[in-house]
Amino acid sequence: MCGIVGYIGKNSVKDILLDGLSELEYRGYDSAGIAVLQDSNFSIYKAVGKLENLKNKTKEFHPKGFSIGIGHTRWATHGKPTELNAHPHIGENSYVVHNGIIENYQELKQRLSTEGVHFLSQTDTEVIVHLFESHLKRLKSPLEAFRAALDELHGAYAILLITKSAPDTIFFAKNGSPMLIGLGKDEKHFASSDTPLIGLCKDVIYLYDGENGYLTSDAIEVFSKSYEKITPVHKALPTSKLSAQKEGYRFFMEKEIYEQSQVISDTLMGRLSKDTILFEELDEKLFEGINEIKLCACGTSYHSALAASYLFERFAKIRCSVEIASEFRYKEPMMSKDTLFVVISQSGETADTLETLKMAQAAGLKTLVICNVDNSSMVRAADASILTRAGIEKGVASTKAFATQMVVFWMLSLYLAKLRSSLTSAQLAEQILLLREIPATVVVSDDLHEKIRRLSKRYLHGHGFFFIGRDVFYPLALEGALKLKEISYLHAEGYPSGEMKHGPIALADPELFTIALMPVNLLYDKTKSNVEELSARDSTICAISAVAFDKADDFIQIKEHKHYMHEFFEMMVVLQLFSLEISVRLGNDVDMPRNLAKSVTVE
Ligand code: M6R
């Protein structure tokens, strides 16, 4: 949800800022902007839409020598995606970029307006720079003024501010939105994630909530929320960016679908023995006194949690409930200490999910996070974490992160089954053999991809899609529908197969497309009856199954498997490719669909 970068040094500031922003563009692409301060002069460029537009605008801008700069790529929250609302935001002599939401911006704006400040944008961010300058008039010290401004801000933020009153300094603050400092040779950087820094820096400093300070070419000063000096910890940064490139695929999403076999192998690696699941990162004490698991997440991660709830109850015989994080936050939930609170997040930064984690901790619950990003806010906050090892996921539509979450959940349900003696050693050994076979089930064959590509042309219109399934195939149906919605902009819903007759079947006609998940190893006959009911009402049916179904208009055949979870994983790939190919035919931007962002760090 917005990406920010900053730079201090002698190298090409424009290219460094723009390259950094292009690595962060998945976080928001409504507009982008940079501000460079050199020899006490500001150069400022902003453009609406994709970063390409900003690149075109800055073609003739070639700053040389020492400079400082900040940049921003925006996912609009307050105010439309216009140039005036694009960051950096200007005061009289200062610029600011911000990721997050300033919750009390309206009252600050009102007060500053009575002081004679004229606001140019509709954003919450603009108050930061005016607040700073208002305090600067009174306090004279830029650092004191920056701190006074921070003291008045409520909400989530990662902020970078540059000012002519300290022309070699970048002021920064982090609270609830991600930001880190990169340490290069004779230069320093800021970024919202570590990807833009790979290749530029060997070491980084991950900032924690409440931390703030300033950088100059010679100094890194980091302070706590109460402005006590902190000695920051330097951490090594990976050196290869290769895995973040497209490697010949048309889109990151496509590459990430094809990568699933490999990242699932990585996720399993070192965690399986003959009849035991090994999670080195977990202490068994975490589960002492635990009688219930509560899973909490958003979007795709919520779907993996919902599917996991079936596995926890079935294999580990433990009560399991699932919550949508944005709902859980305000429902005044009952939380009891014999519940293990588990949050699931690809990014580890989703604001709603992060907040529920904090709520659970405040209520004294033990917490666990299943996450794809080490050192993310959730990983740092939770009592324990399991990393999904999917690698950097760039497509806004999550694919390989979901796959690895499901693998971790399957393993965790077996880990708990062992602790709770709810499965025998023989049953565990059998399940572990099945786990070992998942990488093979998700390999994309040319035939399957080609079949789906050809079929996709029949599904570009209609008045809607129903993805239906039972048991774990219901959350998979939800996920299939979400994938299609996100990148095709077609209306789609996921539904439990048995629920269609309670209302939605009224919509059935040839222009209603039913995508039916029909696993042979789980409730096949029940699902078949539900699909027949839809077929009888002339809905167009696309069946996904290992066995042909004579009432289907279209049929995508998966391989024969011995367990329904293998059918789950292969169908997952089918649904991902189905959305991808429809989106391609519709000419949409697959990796950066409209109105979305990869990491949703606002509520
Ligand atoms: O990073 P998270 O897993 O916490 O993100 C949650 C959702 O925003 C995310 O899964 C979203 O639904 C994806 N774009 C779905 O493809």
Residues whose N, C-alpha, C, O or C-beta is under 5 A from the ligand:
A	BS01	M6R	C298 G299 T300 S301 I344 S345 Q346 S347 G348 T350 V396 A397 S398 K598 V600
